[in-house]
């Protein structure tokens, strides 16, 4: 297999079980895991959950129209559960992916963190553990609730998530302290990342920057044009729904449908904005990992193209969901899958690289 | 490490810690209460409707809208500060590939750090007084600053890629 990786300088920056290696492996695994979870959530939970919430809202409006306030309270407890189910799954997806991004980022900073190597490895391990436990805790909030909790509002799963979040903060603070020491003149004991001007790196860097810029412009447009209009429209629809319920003139079904459409419109626009930016950031982060991807140039370029292609397909077709419905949703999910496949392909390349290094250095024995 | 890179990396780390601390504080002390209040006021609106109390029902919807207005922006601040922090650190690592003048690089880095702090700050200030024009102006100013800085960086990357292509083609020519 041909590769243009120059073994000696690059190998020096990727020592066996070094902090950087733990951060890079952990980061890619967290991102791929978070994205896979997001794809599964989008296919099996998201639309079903939205449909159930709409039905529950309609049931609440009908209960209100018949004057049954007890039923209204029970239905809203059910709606609260549905929203918590939805919210915690979105949060688990976002936090797992973002912890992966942070891990890759901190991997980049290792040459500028002046701390003893053992402490850096410990911090890397703690960060990856925190990055795994945080989304697990968030995911469990809906299922564990307040069972056996000594607190009135916070359950054990929330405590797990908060503790993992605190762990991430402690690691970040320690890394910041190491950076501060480096800036004051202490030696980090690590070489800088290999300088690489390959096609893969340039494409990922420029593609990533363009994705971020487009996402940022779209987000600004959404905040300026849509956000306030959506908020005002939501309030108006809810008031219309309540008026229709109290007057008994009908129209609740139309109002609930309008509410559902509005919620879907807001959700897809925010999802398109956040995903295009996150994929841009991911592309830029992965540009640094390219010297460690031990694959032929042809395969490296394939993974880069697949990653950028998926990064465009997902947000664009998420937006089209407003007009094309589930067909666009399915194409968007395929876009997400392309990004995951590209990530796993690159991870395999990094594993091959570390395996070859360890075999040469004798660590594998 | 050059001054613009240092500014971006340190600014990014400070913003990451700020965003994470804000998120932790929010998750422990604010979020559960806010969600309870939001759900409670919406449920209360329907209960009032069931009791044929239209004015109270409409009031509860307004309360729900007000709480949700704050909730959306509070969550946005957390995610945008951390997202922008990550962007600053990544750009700090590759800023040498941005082909701009020395002074231009410092200006772009400063604008990006300032905009990244100011834009979410403007968003969170909107919760202090709903629809406050100074808060919206701050958010718009921050957004414009970040957008212009990002565009300049994309242009700098493109110039760097052009130079790289020229170097590659000239080295291929000399090899031939």
Interface residues (C-beta under 8 A of the other chain):
Chain A: X60 X61 X63 X64 X65 X66 X67 X68 X69 X72 X73 X75 X76 X79 X80 X83 X94 X98 X101 X102 X105 X108 X109 X112 X153 X154 X158 X161 X162 X165 X166 X168 X169 X172 X173 X175 X176 X179 X183 X193 X197 X202 X205 X206 X209 X210 X212 X213 X216 X217 X220 X223 X224 X231 X234 X235 X238 X239 X242 X243 X245 X246 X274 X277 X278 X281 X284 X285 X287 X288
Chain B: X1 X6 X9 X10 X13 X14 X16 X17 X20 X21 X23 X24 X27 X28 X32 X33 X36 X39 X42 X43 X45 X46 X47 X48 X49 X50 X51 X52 X54 X57 X58 X61 X62 X64 X65 X68 X69 X72 X79 X82 X83 X86 X87 X89 X90 X91 X93 X94 X97 X139 X140 X143 X146 X147 X150 X151 X153 X154 X157 X158 X161 X164
